[in-house]
């Protein structure tokens, strides 16, 4: 059963978790001073657990979009952490118990596990795939709250109010920030933000922000409401947050597709390969199940695709090298004429097991995607690669997949 973020949240927080009841903290009457104090409260926390739900509406005269983002962030000493985010593009979780880091893409049924010592050091920013946009938000959640006062030069303290969050009522200090309170503004920009702060814990419970400006020369309005229903700063955190047990239908992989691969439609990675049936020109049918126990490389191509035909000789060489090591190469052409691909392979002297997708059934089962397209199915029938790869990248992925293919490693090229 697919594990969604909302189910995970219910497990992690079976009951509302708030800071321990205490008498109201003395809060400054000045809005800026109050917000600076609250921001410092987040920055100084040695351990924390925060959950947020944001609903955002972006609109102009011709467009209106509603979106929702749910984030969970928790950290404590010893390298233990839990970051979880769900957006319209998918949900992702990253958990560390201080020894192992797990990353799980629930909507893709796959996860990776690596020693914490192998976690890459923070370097220059790299592209983030759409499926991890929510995860990135979760990792920045505490930092964004700690920076709440950085871009303002003043703020207005409004009268206190009672605010209901998740069925509980809180006495709140309220801070309002207008456009004139910002340190920097653009001439066409409008800005209005209201922040509700729990007077007992000194934590933010709700933020409503409205802004407008130009996007590509078009006026656009942006309205976001964010609720923080669970916040713990420097208090005990449930240790279940730092434990990952992969769901029974999840598949472990070495790496997730890159942001570029994901943008190009690498959607089958981590899925069971569909029940494909390869039909030869003579009508013979070979089911994908007949290759179970072997690593299968499927190359989708056409004679009219220049990059496809250019790659065929290297694929034939790879197939010949791998046939004794458990590698099966299957090429599937998408030509209109069922005889054209076979004639081309014969003319070029390429001994490849080629099949013709005349009725489009294979394309329908795999999903439409630009050519060439390579899929690698592991020995258990899971799709572990679905991308456009050159020869060196393809060989490298096979080496990562199975030690039996270590001889496939691309040769280092000499510097000119």
C-alpha positions in Angstrom: 0.0 0.0 0.0 1.3 3.4 -1.0 2.5 5.5 2.0 1.3 9.0 1.6 2.7 12.0 3.6 -0.7 12.4 5.3 -0.7 8.8 6.6 2.9 9.2 7.7 2.0 12.4 9.6 -0.8 10.6 11.4 1.7 7.9 12.5 4.3 10.4 13.6 1.9 12.7 15.4 -0.9 10.5 16.8 -1.9 13.4 19.1 -1.4 17.1 18.6 2.2 18.0 19.7 2.7 21.5 21.0 5.2 23.1 23.3 4.6 22.2 26.9 1.9 24.3 28.6 3.5 27.3 30.4 2.7 30.8 31.6 2.6 33.5 28.9 6.0 34.8 27.9 6.7 38.5 28.2 6.5 39.7 24.6 7.7 43.2 23.4 5.0 45.6 22.4 6.9 46.7 19.3 6.1 44.5 16.3 9.7 44.4 14.9 11.3 43.7 18.3 8.7 40.9 18.9 9.3 39.3 15.5 13.1 39.5 16.1 12.7 37.7 19.4 10.6 35.0 17.9 13.0 34.5 15.0 15.9 34.1 17.4 13.8 31.6 19.4 13.8 29.3 16.2 17.5 30.0 15.4 18.7 29.1 18.9 16.8 25.8 19.2 19.2 22.9 19.6 16.4 20.4 18.6 13.1 21.0 17.0 10.1 19.5 15.3 7.8 21.6 13.0 4.9 20.9 10.7 3.4 23.3 8.3 0.5 23.4 5.8 0.5 26.1 3.1 -2.3 26.9 0.7 -1.4 29.3 -2.1 -3.4 31.0 -4.9 -1.6 32.6 -7.8 -3.8 34.5 -10.3 -4.1 37.2 -12.9 -6.8 38.3 -15.3 -6.4 35.0 -17.3 -5.1 32.4 -14.9 -5.8 31.0 -11.4 -3.9 28.2 -9.7 -4.4 26.7 -6.2 -1.7 24.6 -4.6 -1.1 23.0 -1.2 2.3 22.1 0.4 2.7 20.1 3.6 6.1 20.0 5.3 7.5 18.2 8.3 11.0 19.0 9.7 12.8 17.7 12.7 16.4 17.6 13.9 18.2 16.7 17.1 21.9 16.3 18.1 23.6 13.2 16.8 22.8 13.7 13.2 19.2 12.6 13.5 16.8 14.3 11.2 13.4 13.9 9.5 12.4 16.0 6.5 9.2 15.3 4.6 7.3 17.3 2.0 4.3 16.9 -0.3 3.4 19.1 -3.2 1.3 18.7 -6.4 4.4 17.2 -8.0 4.8 14.3 -5.5 6.0 13.5 -2.0 9.4 12.7 -0.6 10.9 11.8 2.7 14.5 12.0 4.0 15.3 10.4 7.4 18.6 9.9 9.3 19.2 8.1 12.5 22.8 9.4 12.6 24.2 6.3 10.9 22.1 5.8 7.8 20.2 8.3 5.6 17.1 7.0 3.8 15.4 8.9 1.1 11.9 7.7 -0.1 9.8 8.8 -3.0 6.4 7.5 -2.0 4.6 8.1 -5.3 7.4 6.3 -7.2 7.6 3.3 -4.7 11.4 3.5 -4.4 14.0 4.5 -1.8 17.8 4.8 -1.3 19.8 4.1 1.8 23.4 5.3 2.3 25.7 5.6 5.3 25.5 9.1 6.8 29.2 9.5 6.4 28.7 9.4 2.6 26.2 12.3 2.6 27.6 14.9 0.2 28.9 18.1 1.7 27.1 21.3 1.0 28.5 22.7 -2.2 27.2 24.9 -5.0 23.4 24.5 -5.6 22.4 21.7 -8.0 19.1 21.3 -9.8 16.2 19.8 -7.8 13.7 17.4 -9.4 10.0 18.3 -9.2 9.4 15.3 -6.9 11.7 16.8 -4.2 10.5 20.4 -4.3 8.5 19.7 -1.1 11.5 18.0 0.5 13.6 21.1 -0.2 10.9 23.3 1.5 11.0 21.0 4.6 14.8 21.3 4.8 14.5 25.1 4.8 11.5 25.3 7.1 13.3 26.1 10.4 15.7 28.5 8.5 12.8 30.4 7.0 11.1 30.9 10.3 14.4 32.0 11.9 14.7 34.6 9.1 11.2 36.1 9.6 12.5 39.5 10.6 15.5 39.8 8.2 13.8 41.7 5.4 11.8 44.2 7.4 12.8 47.5 9.0 9.5 47.9 11.1 6.3 46.1 12.0 3.0 47.0 13.7 1.9 45.1 16.8 -1.9 44.6 16.5 -4.3 43.8 19.4 -4.0 40.2 20.8 -6.6 37.7 19.5 -7.6 34.1 20.1 -6.8 31.7 17.3 -8.2 28.2 16.8 -5.7 25.7 15.2 -6.6 22.0 14.9 -9.4 22.4 17.4 -7.3 24.1 20.1 -7.5 27.8 21.0 -4.4 29.9 21.5 -3.9 33.4 22.8 -1.9 35.1 20.1 0.1 38.3 19.6 -0.4 39.6 16.1 2.1 41.4 13.9 1.3 43.2 10.7 3.9 44.0 8.0 3.1 46.3 5.1 5.0 47.3 2.0 6.5 50.4 3.7 7.9 48.1 6.4 10.1 46.2 3.9 13.8 47.1 3.6 13.7 46.8 -0.2 10.7 46.9 -2.6 10.1 47.2 -6.3 8.0 50.1 -7.6 5.1 47.9 -8.8 5.2 45.5 -5.8 2.4 45.3 -3.3 2.9 43.5 0.0 0.8 42.7 3.1 1.6 40.1 5.8 0.0 39.2 9.1 1.6 36.8 11.6 -0.1 35.2 14.6 2.3 34.2 17.5 1.4 31.8 20.3 2.0 33.9 23.5 2.7 30.9 25.6 5.4 29.2 23.5 6.7 32.2 21.4 6.2 30.2 18.2 4.4 31.2 15.0 1.0 29.6 14.5 -0.3 31.3 11.3 1.0 33.5 8.5 -1.2 35.2 5.8 0.7 36.9 3.0 -0.7 38.8 0.0 1.6 40.3 -2.7 1.4 41.3 -6.3 3.8 42.2 -9.0 4.7 41.6 -12.6 5.7 38.1 -14.0 7.0 38.3 -17.5 5.3 41.6 -17.9 1.9 40.4 -16.6 0.4 41.6 -13.3 0.0 38.7 -10.9 -1.5 38.3 -7.5 -0.1 35.9 -4.9 -1.9 34.9 -1.7 -0.6 32.3 0.8 -2.0 31.0 4.1 0.4 28.9 6.2 -0.6 27.1 9.4 1.9 25.6 11.8 -0.2 23.1 13.8 2.7 21.3 15.5 5.9 23.0 16.8 8.4 21.7 19.4 11.5 23.7 20.3 14.1 22.3 22.7 11.6 19.8 24.1 11.6 15.9 23.7 10.9 14.7 20.1 9.3 11.3 19.3 12.2 9.0 18.3 9.9 7.3 15.8 10.6 10.4 13.6 14.1 9.1 13.0 13.3 5.5 12.1 12.5 4.4 8.5 10.9 1.1 7.6 10.4 0.7 3.9 6.8 -0.2 2.8 6.4 -3.7 1.4 5.8 -2.4 -2.1 8.9 -0.1 -2.1 12.0 -0.9 -4.1 15.5 0.1 -3.2 17.6 1.7 -5.9 21.1 3.2 -6.0 20.1 6.6 -7.2 17.0 8.6 -8.1 16.8 10.0 -11.6 18.4 13.4 -12.0 16.4 16.6 -12.4 17.0 16.4 -16.1 16.0 12.8 -16.4 12.8 13.5 -14.4 12.0 16.5 -16.6 12.4 14.3 -19.7 9.7 11.9 -18.4 11.6 9.2 -16.5 8.4 8.0 -14.9 8.8 4.2 -14.7 11.9 4.1 -12.5 11.0 2.1 -9.3 8.0 0.5 -10.9 7.5 -3.1 -11.9 8.0 -3.5 -15.6 4.6 -3.9 -17.4 3.7 -7.2 -18.9 5.2 -6.4 -22.2 4.9 -8.8 -25.2 7.5 -8.4 -28.0 6.2 -9.3 -31.4 8.7 -10.3 -34.1 8.0 -9.7 -37.8 7.1 -13.4 -38.3 4.5 -13.1 -35.6 6.5 -14.8 -32.8 5.7 -13.3 -29.4 8.3 -13.1 -26.6 6.9 -12.0 -23.2 9.1 -9.9 -20.9 8.6 -12.6 -18.2 10.7 -15.0 -20.1 13.8 -12.8 -19.2 13.1 -12.9 -15.5 16.4 -13.6 -13.6 18.4 -11.6 -16.2 19.1 -7.9 -16.5 17.1 -6.5 -19.5 18.1 -3.5 -21.5 15.2 -2.2 -23.7 16.2 0.3 -26.4 13.3 2.2 -28.1 14.3 3.5 -31.5 13.3 4.3 -35.1 15.2 4.4 -38.4 14.2 8.1 -38.8 15.8 9.0 -35.5 19.4 10.0 -36.1 20.6 9.6 -32.5 18.9 6.2 -32.4 20.7 4.7 -35.4 24.0 6.3 -34.3 23.8 4.4 -31.0 23.0 0.9 -32.5 26.6 -0.3 -33.2 27.6 0.5 -29.5 24.5 -1.3 -28.3 25.2 -4.3 -30.4 28.7 -4.4 -29.0 27.4 -4.1 -25.4 24.9 -6.9 -26.1 27.7 -9.2 -27.3 29.8 -8.4 -24.2 27.0 -9.0 -21.8 25.3 -12.1 -23.1 27.4 -14.4 -21.0 27.0 -12.2 -17.9 23.2 -12.2 -17.8 22.4 -9.1 -19.9 19.6 -9.3 -22.5 19.3 -6.4 -25.0 15.9 -5.9 -26.7 15.4 -3.2 -29.3 11.9 -2.1 -30.2 11.4 0.1 -33.3 8.6 2.5 -33.9 8.7 2.7 -37.6 5.5 2.7 -39.6 6.7 0.0 -42.0 7.2 -3.3 -40.1 10.0 -4.3 -42.4 12.1 -1.1 -42.5 14.0 -1.6 -39.2 14.8 -5.2 -40.0 16.1 -4.3 -43.4 18.2 -1.5 -41.9 19.8 -3.8 -39.3 20.5 -6.4 -42.0 22.1 -3.8 -44.2 24.4 -2.6 -41.4 25.2 -6.1 -40.2 23.9 -5.5 -36.7 22.8 -8.7 -34.9 20.2 -7.4 -32.6 17.0 -8.9 -31.2 14.7 -6.4 -32.7 10.9 -6.2 -32.3 8.3 -4.0 -34.0 5.7 -2.0 -32.1 3.3 -2.0 -34.9 0.1 -1.6 -32.9 1.6 0.9 -30.4 0.9 -1.5 -27.5 4.4 -1.2 -26.1 4.4 2.6 -26.3 1.0 2.6 -24.6 2.2 0.4 -21.7 5.5 2.3 -21.3 4.1 5.8 -21.9 5.0 8.1 -24.8 8.5 9.6 -24.6 11.1 11.1 -27.0 13.5 8.7 -28.8 15.9 7.2 -28.2 14.8 5.8 -24.8 16.6 3.2 -22.7 15.1 1.2 -19.9 17.0 -1.2 -17.7 15.0 -3.8 -15.8 16.8 -5.6 -13.0 16.8 -9.4 -12.4 13.7 -9.1 -10.2 11.6 -7.2 -12.8 12.0 -3.6 -11.5 12.7 -0.7 -13.8 15.8 1.0 -12.5 16.7 3.2 -15.4 14.4 5.1 -17.8 16.2 7.8 -19.6 18.1 9.0 -22.7 21.7 7.9 -22.1 24.9 7.9 -24.2 27.1 4.8 -24.3 29.3 5.8 -21.3 26.4 6.7 -19.1 24.6 3.5 -20.0 27.7 1.4 -19.2 28.2 3.3 -15.9 24.6 2.6 -14.8 25.0 -1.1 -15.6 28.2 -1.3 -13.5 26.3 0.4 -10.6 23.5 -2.0 -10.9 25.3 -5.3 -10.8 29.0 -6.3 -10.0 28.7 -8.9 -12.8 29.0 -6.0 -15.2 32.1 -4.4 -13.8 33.9 -4.9 -17.1 31.4 -2.6 -18.8 33.0 0.4 -17.1 33.7 3.1 -19.7 37.4 3.6 -20.5 38.8 6.9 -19.2 39.5 9.3 -22.1 42.9 10.8 -22.5 43.1 14.6 -22.3 43.8 16.1 -25.8 
